Amino acid sequence: MAEGNDYLTALMKNPMGAMRVEDLVMEAARDLIKDEIKRHIRQKLDDDPDLKANIRSAIGELMEAKVREGYAMVKLGKYGVDLGISLVPQDMKSKIDRDLADLLEKEVSGMVNKMD
């Protein structure tokens, strides 16, 4: 058991010592390769402005589609809640309506604050 504690103590004193040199070299090599691939792609895009514009347009369309998807999911959630409320006995509806309104207000406020 003391041997395990010695390892943890050594790790806390020197966290980089836990990484093997081979791992560091491989990670650095991967980073260099990724940087070179990015440089090559950027050069190709700079050489072909039409391709660059088309890719930007497609990315914009993708982002818009993701926003629409999120909006559709919110609407589905709302309609699911409406369905659930319609199944609740009448005497419980007003309490559930208040509780859900409070919950949704808190959640939406939190989401809006994260967007700022």
VMD Tcl script that draws the C-alpha trace (Angstrom):
set ca {
  {0.00 0.00 0.00}
  {2.88 2.36 0.77}
  {4.19 1.82 -2.74}
  {0.92 3.20 -4.21}
  {1.09 6.23 -1.91}
  {4.68 6.88 -3.02}
  {3.53 6.93 -6.63}
  {0.71 9.38 -5.85}
  {3.08 11.62 -3.91}
  {5.58 11.60 -6.79}
  {2.78 12.32 -9.26}
  {1.55 15.31 -7.25}
  {5.08 16.71 -6.97}
  {5.86 16.24 -10.66}
  {2.74 15.65 -12.82}
  {4.76 15.71 -16.04}
  {6.92 12.89 -14.72}
  {3.95 10.57 -15.06}
  {3.92 11.07 -18.83}
  {6.39 9.03 -20.77}
  {8.71 10.85 -23.11}
  {7.40 8.73 -26.00}
  {3.87 9.97 -25.32}
  {5.03 13.57 -25.35}
  {6.89 13.07 -28.63}
  {3.86 11.37 -30.25}
  {1.54 14.12 -29.06}
  {3.87 16.80 -30.40}
  {4.16 14.96 -33.73}
  {0.35 14.75 -34.00}
  {0.09 18.48 -33.31}
  {2.67 19.25 -36.00}
  {0.86 17.05 -38.51}
  {-2.49 18.69 -37.70}
  {-0.93 22.14 -38.10}
  {0.53 21.17 -41.48}
  {-2.81 19.78 -42.67}
  {-4.56 22.98 -41.57}
  {-1.94 25.08 -43.39}
  {-2.42 23.01 -46.55}
  {-6.22 23.33 -46.40}
  {-6.02 27.09 -45.81}
  {-3.69 27.45 -48.79}
  {-6.08 25.50 -51.04}
  {-8.99 27.66 -49.89}
  {-7.00 30.86 -50.45}
  {-6.17 29.64 -53.97}
  {-9.86 29.05 -54.80}
  {-12.10 31.90 -53.56}
  {-15.24 30.27 -55.02}
  {-14.64 27.08 -53.05}
  {-13.97 29.11 -49.91}
  {-17.22 31.06 -50.40}
  {-19.18 27.85 -51.02}
  {-17.81 26.26 -47.86}
  {-18.65 29.37 -45.83}
  {-22.16 29.33 -47.26}
  {-22.59 25.64 -46.45}
  {-21.35 26.23 -42.89}
  {-23.88 29.05 -42.52}
  {-26.64 26.76 -43.76}
  {-25.52 24.07 -41.32}
  {-25.58 26.51 -38.41}
  {-29.04 27.71 -39.41}
  {-30.23 24.09 -39.63}
  {-28.88 23.40 -36.13}
  {-30.75 26.43 -34.78}
  {-33.93 25.29 -36.50}
  {-33.45 21.80 -35.08}
  {-33.08 23.23 -31.58}
  {-36.19 25.33 -32.05}
  {-38.14 22.29 -33.26}
  {-37.00 20.33 -30.20}
  {-38.19 23.13 -27.92}
  {-41.56 23.14 -29.69}
  {-41.84 19.36 -29.35}
  {-41.07 19.67 -25.66}
  {-43.73 22.33 -25.26}
  {-46.34 20.24 -27.04}
  {-45.36 17.20 -25.00}
  {-45.94 19.21 -21.85}
  {-49.29 20.39 -23.23}
  {-50.25 16.78 -23.86}
  {-49.14 15.75 -20.38}
  {-51.13 18.57 -18.79}
  {-54.23 17.62 -20.77}
  {-54.02 14.16 -19.20}
  {-53.86 15.53 -15.64}
  {-57.04 15.73 -13.56}
  {-58.60 19.21 -13.53}
  {-57.98 19.84 -9.83}
  {-54.20 19.40 -10.27}
  {-53.85 21.47 -13.45}
  {-53.55 24.92 -11.91}
  {-50.78 23.82 -9.52}
  {-48.90 22.07 -12.32}
  {-49.34 25.09 -14.61}
  {-47.75 27.38 -11.97}
  {-44.93 24.95 -11.22}
  {-44.14 24.45 -14.91}
  {-44.27 28.17 -15.62}
  {-41.80 28.83 -12.78}
  {-39.50 26.04 -13.95}
  {-39.55 27.17 -17.58}
  {-38.92 30.77 -16.59}
  {-35.83 29.75 -14.61}
  {-34.52 27.48 -17.39}
  {-35.06 29.99 -20.19}
  {-33.49 32.77 -18.13}
  {-30.47 30.54 -17.51}
  {-30.16 29.74 -21.23}
  {-30.42 33.41 -22.21}
  {-27.80 34.37 -19.64}
  {-25.43 31.73 -21.06}
  {-25.92 33.16 -24.57}
  {-24.79 36.65 -23.44}
}
mol new
graphics top color blue
foreach p $ca { graphics top sphere $p radius 0.5 }
foreach p [lrange $ca 0 end-1] q [lrange $ca 1 end] { graphics top cylinder $p $q radius 0.2 }
display resetview
